[in-house]
Amino acid sequence: MNIIGIAGIAIIAAVMAAMIKRYHQEYAILISIAAGIIILLEIFANVFPVIQQINTLISSAGISAEYLLILLKALGICFLTQFAADSCRDSGESALASKVELAGKLAIVVMSLPLFESIAKTLTGLVGT
C-alpha cells in the first residue's frame, strides 16, 4: 500500500477544502468526499491479495467459505458506514452520521445471523440437548 500517496492525497484535499470552505462550503465537502473515495479505492486495490491469502488459509484449515464471506461483508459494511458517517460529520450533520452508524451496526447483525445460528447449533450439539 502506498501510504505516502494516500497521506499526500489527504493533506492536499484537506488544504484545498480549507481554502475553498471560506467561499463555497459545498465544494469543500465535495473535495473531501472525492479524496475519500480515491483513498478507499487505493485501499481496496491493495486488500485483494490479502483476501486471497485469507481465503487460502481458511480453505486449507477446512473452515467453510461462508464464514469468510460473512467476515468480508461485515468489513465492507464497516468501511462504507464509517466513510458515510465521517462525510456526514464533515458537512455538519452529526445526527445523520449517528443514524448511518446505527444502520451499519444493524446491517452487520442481520447479515451475521447465519453465523449465530451455526454457533448455536454447535453449542447445542456440544451440550447434548
Summary of the structure (lengths in Angstrom):
residues: 129
radius of gyration: 19.7
end to end distance: 49.5
largest distance: 68.6
contacts: 315
relative contact order: 0.08
helix: 89%
strand: 0%
